[in-house]
Amino acid sequence: TNIISPKTLVNGDLRFLTEEQKLKARNTMRKIVSESLPGAKASISFQDGIPSMAPTKGNKALATILSKTSEDMGLGKVVPGNPGSRGAGDISYVAAYADCLDGLGASGKGSHAPGETLNSKQYPILMKRATVFIYRLLN
């Protein structure tokens, strides 16, 4: 209970919606690290992972078209989730360059943890909806 570790390494990850949020958080963390207690020293480094995917007007417009498509097919309204509560998506790699959506797959539970489940019975209707959605985007 009274041992002080001579060295500690901590790994973590940041969640952010915009690159500006990421930079602000990193700068705040750098400031905290630069103010180490007497007799202690600390350093911090960052490595980029999946980029941000900020909510945009274009993304919201796509979500509106998807919801209308879903309603027209008798599947009900599609309500976008809170962008601040989602994880990273592969679509984030192009989000800065094109309007896009994420989370169009089947529902499930477990969030990529042991015991995760997926409702694969949803795929036939989701594929039909995606087909009609893409058709509407092209016409």
Secondary structure, DSSP 8 states (H G I E B T S, - for coil): -----S----------SSHHHHHHHHHHHHHHHHT--TT----------S------HHHHHHHHHHHHHHHHTTS-------GGG----GGGGTTTTS------S--EESTTSTT-EE-GGGHHHHHHHHHHHHHHHH-
